[in-house]
Amino acid sequence: MRDMVTAIRESQAATDILDEAFTTLLGINRTDGRCLDILQRLGPITAGQLAAEAGLTTGAVTPLVDRLEKAGYVSRRRDTVDRRKVFIESTALTKSLGALVYDEMRTFGENEMTEMPLADMQMIARFMRTSAILNRGLADVLAANLPAPNADSEKRLAAARSFAAAMRKQSAALKTAIDRVWEGK
């Protein structure tokens, strides 16, 4: 178990370094980069959906989208049915930049993993989905238990204790979500 946790942490750190390099290439900050990734994964979504997925307020998403639109990385498109609804989507520029960087990685990874049995790849995918559910759940509970920005160390310890207690209460809900992944739902 310790070896697996260490491997996960190493992978997360390497991904963090790659994300930092890619956002530097784009000339944007990490939060903006995370939102571009969300748009690439989910396709056109509303500002509210982007805010929820990124863990941001809708008020924070408006200037973020403005910055990304000005840089040429996203565009806004009105819904053809409900003209009040606006979708945010990645531009061709964003897709081209992402393809140039990440397609090389994908090709290399596919070549390296061609010998891996399908069942192993499916197991890894389920594990990664489980990890994503767990990390998102932990982040949500932690965000709900944060101290004030100017808190001293005692208040930070108290916030961490509140987080731990809240996590114990949330563990059943997280377990249910994780079980669904392993059941293939």
Backbone hydrogen bonds in HBPLUS format (Angstrom, degrees):
<---DONOR---> <-ACCEPTOR-->    atom                        ^
c    i                          cat <-CA-CA->   ^        H-A-AA   ^      H-
h    n   atom  resd res      DA  || num        DHA   H-A  angle D-A-AA Bond
n    s   type  num  typ     dist DA aas  dist angle  dist       angle   num
A0005-VAL N   A0001-MET O   2.94 MM   4  6.24 164.4  1.97 157.0 160.7     1
A0006-THR N   A0002-ARG O   2.92 MM   4  6.13 159.5  1.96 148.8 154.8     2
A0007-ALA N   A0003-ASP O   2.92 MM   4  6.13 155.6  1.98 144.0 150.7     3
A0008-ILE N   A0004-MET O   2.88 MM   4  6.16 155.2  1.94 151.4 158.2     4
A0009-ARG N   A0005-VAL O   2.95 MM   4  6.19 165.0  1.97 152.1 155.8     5
A0010-GLU N   A0006-THR O   2.92 MM   4  6.15 156.5  1.97 149.2 156.0     6
A0011-SER N   A0007-ALA O   2.93 MM   4  6.11 156.3  1.98 145.6 152.1     7
A0012-GLN N   A0008-ILE O   2.84 MM   4  6.12 161.0  1.88 155.4 160.6     8
A0013-ALA N   A0009-ARG O   2.93 MM   4  6.10 157.6  1.98 147.1 153.2     9
A0014-ALA N   A0010-GLU O   2.95 MM   4  6.16 157.5  2.01 147.0 153.0    10
A0015-THR N   A0011-SER O   2.88 MM   4  6.09 158.2  1.92 150.2 156.4    11
A0016-ASP N   A0012-GLN O   2.88 MM   4  6.04 153.7  1.95 144.5 152.1    12
A0017-ILE N   A0013-ALA O   3.01 MM   4  6.29 152.9  2.08 145.3 151.9    13
A0018-LEU N   A0014-ALA O   2.96 MM   4  6.25 158.9  2.01 148.4 154.2    14
A0019-ASP N   A0015-THR O   2.80 MM   4  6.04 165.2  1.82 154.7 158.8    15
A0020-GLU N   A0016-ASP O   2.95 MM   4  6.13 155.5  2.01 144.9 151.6    16
A0021-ALA N   A0017-ILE O   3.00 MM   4  6.28 158.0  2.05 147.8 153.3    17
A0022-PHE N   A0018-LEU O   2.88 MM   4  6.16 160.0  1.92 155.0 160.7    18
A0023-THR N   A0019-ASP O   2.90 MM   4  6.11 165.5  1.92 154.1 157.6    19
A0024-THR N   A0020-GLU O   3.00 MM   4  6.12 146.9  2.11 141.3 150.8    20
A0025-LEU N   A0021-ALA O   2.93 MM   4  6.24 151.0  2.02 144.6 152.5    21
A0026-LEU N   A0022-PHE O   3.01 MM   4  6.37 150.7  2.10 145.5 153.2    22
A0027-GLY N   A0023-THR O   2.86 MM   4  5.99 122.6  2.19 134.7 150.2    23
A0028-ILE N   A0023-THR O   3.01 MM   5  5.36 164.9  2.04 152.1 153.6    24
A0027-GLY N   A0024-THR O   3.09 MM   3  4.88 134.8  2.30  92.2 105.3    25
A0033-GLY N   A0029-ASN O   2.96 MM   4  6.25 152.8  2.04 147.3 156.1    26
A0034-ARG N   A0030-ARG O   2.81 MM   4  6.07 151.8  1.88 148.3 155.6    27
A0035-CYS N   A0031-THR O   3.02 MM   4  6.32 151.9  2.10 146.5 153.8    28
A0036-LEU N   A0032-ASP O   2.96 MM   4  6.31 148.5  2.06 145.4 154.4    29
A0037-ASP N   A0033-GLY O   2.97 MM   4  6.28 155.1  2.04 148.4 155.0    30
A0038-ILE N   A0034-ARG O   3.03 MM   4  6.33 152.0  2.11 143.2 150.6    31
A0039-LEU N   A0035-CYS O   2.98 MM   4  6.27 159.3  2.03 148.3 153.3    32
A0040-GLN N   A0036-LEU O   2.88 MM   4  6.15 150.9  1.97 147.5 156.0    33
A0041-ARG N   A0037-ASP O   2.94 MM   4  6.19 153.3  2.01 149.4 156.2    34
A0042-LEU N   A0038-ILE O   2.83 MM   4  5.94 169.5  1.84 159.2 162.0    35
A0043-GLY N   A0039-LEU O   2.84 MM   4  5.10 141.4  1.99 132.1 139.5    36
A0045-ILE N   A0088-ILE O   3.13 MM  43  5.48 150.5  2.23 146.8 148.8    37
A0088-ILE N   A0045-ILE O   2.70 MM  43  5.48 168.6  1.71 150.9 152.9    38
A0050-LEU N   A0046-THR O   2.94 MM   4  6.22 157.1  1.99 150.1 156.9    39
A0051-ALA N   A0047-ALA O   2.84 MM   4  6.03 158.8  1.88 148.4 154.3    40
A0052-ALA N   A0048-GLY O   3.00 MM   4  6.21 163.4  2.03 147.3 151.3    41
A0053-GLU N   A0049-GLN O   2.95 MM   4  6.10 165.5  1.97 150.0 154.2    42
A0054-ALA N   A0050-LEU O   2.91 MM   4  5.97 152.6  1.98 148.9 156.2    43
A0055-GLY N   A0051-ALA O   2.90 MM   4  5.83 117.6  2.30 140.1 154.8    44
A0056-LEU N   A0051-ALA O   2.84 MM   5  4.70 160.9  1.88 143.4 145.1    45
A0055-GLY N   A0052-ALA O   3.33 MM   3  5.17 147.1  2.45  93.9 103.2    46
A0060-ALA N   A0057-THR O   3.10 MM   3  5.22 130.4  2.36  97.3 109.9    47
A0061-VAL N   A0057-THR O   3.17 MM   4  6.50 140.3  2.34 142.6 153.4    48
A0062-THR N   A0058-THR O   3.36 MM   4  6.62 148.2  2.47 148.8 153.5    49
A0065-VAL N   A0061-VAL O   2.80 MM   4  5.99 164.5  1.83 161.5 163.5    50
A0066-ASP N   A0062-THR O   2.98 MM   4  6.20 156.2  2.04 147.1 154.6    51
A0067-ARG N   A0063-PRO O   2.90 MM   4  6.13 157.4  1.95 146.5 151.3    52
A0068-LEU N   A0064-LEU O   2.99 MM   4  6.30 164.7  2.01 152.9 156.9    53
A0069-GLU N   A0065-VAL O   2.80 MM   4  5.88 152.7  1.87 150.2 157.9    54
A0070-LYS N   A0066-ASP O   2.93 MM   4  6.10 160.4  1.96 148.2 153.6    55
A0071-ALA N   A0067-ARG O   3.00 MM   4  6.25 146.6  2.11 144.3 153.5    56
A0073-TYR N   A0068-LEU O   2.83 MM   5  5.23 151.2  1.91 167.7 161.0    57
A0072-GLY N   A0069-GLU O   2.98 MM   3  5.02 148.3  2.08 100.3 110.4    58
A0091-THR N   A0073-TYR O   3.09 MM  18  5.39 151.7  2.17 127.4 125.6    59
A0075-SER N   A0089-GLU O   2.86 MM  14  5.53 148.8  1.96 152.6 162.8    60
A0089-GLU N   A0075-SER O   2.97 MM  14  5.53 159.1  2.01 157.0 163.2    61
A0077-ARG N   A0087-PHE O   2.76 MM  10  5.08 154.3  1.82 148.7 156.0    62
A0087-PHE N   A0077-ARG O   2.70 MM  10  5.08 177.4  1.70 152.1 151.2    63
A0079-ASP N   A0085-LYS O   2.85 MM   6  5.46 163.4  1.88 158.4 156.1    64
A0085-LYS N   A0082-ASP O   2.92 MM   3  5.66 154.4  1.99 124.2 131.1    65
A0095-LYS N   A0091-THR O   3.08 MM   4  6.42 164.6  2.10 152.3 156.4    66
A0096-SER N   A0092-ALA O   2.83 MM   4  6.02 153.0  1.90 147.9 155.5    67
A0097-LEU N   A0093-LEU O   2.91 MM   4  6.17 167.0  1.92 156.7 159.6    68
A0098-GLY N   A0094-THR O   2.91 MM   4  6.06 166.3  1.93 152.6 156.9    69
A0099-ALA N   A0095-LYS O   2.89 MM   4  5.96 154.9  1.95 141.8 149.2    70
A0100-LEU N   A0096-SER O   2.94 MM   4  6.14 162.0  1.97 151.5 155.9    71
A0101-VAL N   A0097-LEU O   3.23 MM   4  6.47 153.5  2.31 146.5 152.6    72
A0102-TYR N   A0098-GLY O   2.71 MM   4  5.65 156.6  1.77 157.9 163.1    73
A0103-ASP N   A0099-ALA O   2.95 MM   4  4.96 148.0  2.05 123.4 132.1    74
A0106-ARG N   A0102-TYR O   2.87 MM   4  6.14 159.9  1.91 151.1 156.7    75
A0107-THR N   A0103-ASP O   2.87 MM   4  6.00 164.8  1.89 149.9 153.5    76
A0108-PHE N   A0104-GLU O   2.99 MM   4  6.16 164.3  2.02 147.0 151.6    77
A0109-GLY N   A0105-MET O   2.83 MM   4  6.02 166.2  1.85 153.6 157.8    78
A0110-GLU N   A0106-ARG O   2.82 MM   4  6.00 160.7  1.85 152.7 158.0    79
A0111-ASN N   A0107-THR O   2.98 MM   4  6.17 160.4  2.02 149.6 154.8    80
A0112-GLU N   A0108-PHE O   2.98 MM   4  6.22 151.5  2.06 148.2 156.4    81
A0113-MET N   A0109-GLY O   2.93 MM   4  6.05 137.9  2.11 144.6 155.9    82
A0116-MET N   A0113-MET O   2.98 MM   3  5.23 152.5  2.06 109.0 117.7    83
A0120-ASP N   A0117-PRO O   3.01 MM   3  5.37 126.1  2.32 105.6 119.0    84
A0121-MET N   A0117-PRO O   3.16 MM   4  6.61 156.3  2.22 151.0 157.8    85
A0122-GLN N   A0118-LEU O   2.89 MM   4  6.16 157.4  1.94 155.9 162.5    86
A0123-MET N   A0119-ALA O   2.98 MM   4  6.14 150.3  2.07 140.0 147.9    87
A0124-ILE N   A0120-ASP O   2.92 MM   4  6.22 158.9  1.96 150.9 156.2    88
A0125-ALA N   A0121-MET O   2.93 MM   4  6.15 157.9  1.98 146.5 152.8    89
A0126-ARG N   A0122-GLN O   2.96 MM   4  6.22 158.4  2.01 147.0 152.5    90
A0127-PHE N   A0123-MET O   2.90 MM   4  6.14 157.1  1.95 147.6 154.6    91
A0128-MET N   A0124-ILE O   2.84 MM   4  6.10 157.7  1.89 152.7 158.4    92
A0129-ARG N   A0125-ALA O   2.96 MM   4  6.21 156.0  2.01 149.1 155.5    93
A0130-THR N   A0126-ARG O   2.91 MM   4  6.12 156.6  1.97 148.0 154.7    94
A0131-SER N   A0127-PHE O   2.88 MM   4  6.16 156.5  1.94 148.7 155.2    95
A0132-ALA N   A0128-MET O   2.92 MM   4  6.18 151.9  2.00 144.3 151.7    96
A0133-ILE N   A0129-ARG O   2.97 MM   4  6.27 159.4  2.02 150.9 155.6    97
A0134-LEU N   A0130-THR O   2.94 MM   4  6.16 166.8  1.96 154.1 157.9    98
A0135-ASN N   A0131-SER O   2.84 MM   4  5.99 169.8  1.85 153.2 156.3    99
A0136-ARG N   A0132-ALA O   2.92 MM   4  5.99 161.9  1.96 147.5 152.9   100
A0137-GLY N   A0133-ILE O   2.92 MM   4  6.05 161.4  1.95 149.3 154.9   101
A0138-LEU N   A0134-LEU O   2.86 MM   4  6.08 163.1  1.89 154.4 159.2   102
A0139-ALA N   A0135-ASN O   2.86 MM   4  6.01 159.9  1.90 147.4 153.3   103
A0140-ASP N   A0136-ARG O   2.91 MM   4  6.12 158.1  1.96 149.8 155.4   104
A0141-VAL N   A0137-GLY O   3.07 MM   4  6.29 165.8  2.09 152.3 155.4   105
A0142-LEU N   A0138-LEU O   2.84 MM   4  5.97 160.8  1.88 151.6 157.9   106
A0143-ALA N   A0139-ALA O   2.84 MM   4  5.93 163.1  1.87 148.9 153.7   107
A0144-ALA N   A0140-ASP O   3.14 MM   4  6.34 141.8  2.29 138.4 148.0   108
A0145-ASN N   A0142-LEU O   2.92 MM   3  5.13 153.0  2.00 107.2 116.1   109
A0151-ALA N   A0148-ALA O   3.00 MM   3  5.23 157.5  2.05 125.1 123.1   110
A0156-ARG N   A0152-ASP O   3.03 MM   4  6.34 148.6  2.13 148.7 158.5   111
A0157-LEU N   A0153-SER O   2.89 MM   4  6.14 153.2  1.96 147.0 153.7   112
A0158-ALA N   A0154-GLU O   2.94 MM   4  6.20 155.0  2.01 144.7 151.8   113
A0159-ALA N   A0155-LYS O   2.92 MM   4  6.13 150.6  2.01 140.8 148.6   114
A0160-ALA N   A0156-ARG O   2.94 MM   4  6.20 153.1  2.01 145.1 152.4   115
A0161-ARG N   A0157-LEU O   2.92 MM   4  6.21 151.7  2.00 147.2 155.1   116
A0162-SER N   A0158-ALA O   2.93 MM   4  6.21 154.7  2.00 145.6 152.7   117
A0163-PHE N   A0159-ALA O   2.88 MM   4  6.15 151.9  1.96 145.7 153.7   118
A0164-ALA N   A0160-ALA O   2.97 MM   4  6.25 161.3  2.01 148.2 152.2   119
A0165-ALA N   A0161-ARG O   3.00 MM   4  6.29 161.5  2.03 152.1 156.4   120
A0166-ALA N   A0162-SER O   2.90 MM   4  6.07 160.7  1.94 149.2 155.0   121
A0167-MET N   A0163-PHE O   2.79 MM   4  6.02 152.3  1.87 154.2 162.4   122
A0168-ARG N   A0164-ALA O   3.12 MM   4  6.40 152.2  2.20 144.5 150.9   123
A0169-LYS N   A0165-ALA O   3.30 MM   4  6.66 147.4  2.41 141.1 149.3   124
A0169-LYS N   A0166-ALA O   3.11 MM   3  5.11 120.4  2.48  93.5 108.2   125
A0170-GLN N   A0166-ALA O   2.99 MM   4  6.29 139.0  2.16 141.6 153.7   126
A0170-GLN N   A0167-MET O   3.03 MM   3  4.86 121.2  2.39  91.8 107.4   127
A0171-SER N   A0167-MET O   2.93 MM   4  5.91 121.5  2.28 148.1 161.3   128
A0174-LEU N   A0170-GLN O   3.09 MM   4  6.39 163.4  2.12 159.9 165.2   129
A0175-LYS N   A0171-SER O   2.86 MM   4  6.00 158.9  1.90 148.8 155.1   130
A0176-THR N   A0172-ALA O   3.00 MM   4  6.24 155.3  2.06 146.9 152.8   131
A0177-ALA N   A0173-ALA O   3.13 MM   4  6.43 161.5  2.16 148.4 152.5   132
A0178-ILE N   A0174-LEU O   2.89 MM   4  6.12 160.4  1.92 154.9 160.8   133
A0179-ASP N   A0175-LYS O   2.79 MM   4  5.94 159.4  1.83 151.4 157.5   134
A0180-ARG N   A0176-THR O   3.10 MM   4  6.35 149.5  2.20 144.7 152.0   135
A0181-VAL N   A0178-ILE O   3.03 MM   3  5.20 123.0  2.36  99.8 114.1   136
A0182-TRP N   A0178-ILE O   3.19 MM   4  6.60 159.4  2.23 153.6 158.1   137
A0183-GLU N   A0179-ASP O   2.90 MM   4  6.13 130.2  2.15 143.1 157.4   138
A0185-LYS N   A0180-ARG O   2.84 MM   5  5.20 163.4  1.87 164.9 159.3   139
A0184-GLY N   A0181-VAL O   2.99 MM   3  5.16 156.3  2.05 104.8 112.0   140
